[in-house]
């Protein structure tokens, strides 16, 4: 029996046993990595789902606040201040949800337009400005800078912008660049710049009536 055992031992490949042991360790290591990757993947999927849910919630919240009917600072109210007799709203196209997109609807004297293409360039400028300002009311900032937002507008619309800012943004400060008198009349402080004898001169005026 002992002789038989010794004979079998001579035919045993000890190197193969060592390789088998190494392969088993590698398999175990790879399995652990696979399990860890699966856990990390699930964490990422959970995070993505949470962010998607938060995004959807915030989109609906923003849409509700910006588009809220009869709210003092909603999109339609601001637009009607800029363009008396007009109204506006933001809503999904028929058959769509808020997450799938929104479109702006504008009405004059209660009659809704089929497309913004029916509006003049100045009217479209007022729509865009109203929407931006309504969104800013939803996420307010202490100061805003507007550069010639009234460039494409006539005097009456420019005056309405100044009136709207004083009415809807009582706690915010605006720095506005304008070339039109209609905006100047609503400024608390006015800085006039003029070019004289090759140099720029700046004068400061306080508007006590504003």
Secondary structure, DSSP 8 states (H G I E B T S, - for coil): -HHHHHHHHHT--HHHHHHHHHHHHHHHHHHHHHHHHHHHHHHHHHHHHHHHHHHHHHHHHHHHHHH-TT-TTSHHHHHHHHSTTEEEEEE--TT--GGG--EEEEEETTEE-S-GGGS-HHHHHHHHHHHHHHHHHHT--SEEEEESTTTTS-HHHHHHHHHHHHHH-TT-EEEEE---HHHHTT-SEEEEEEEETTEEEEEEEE-TT-
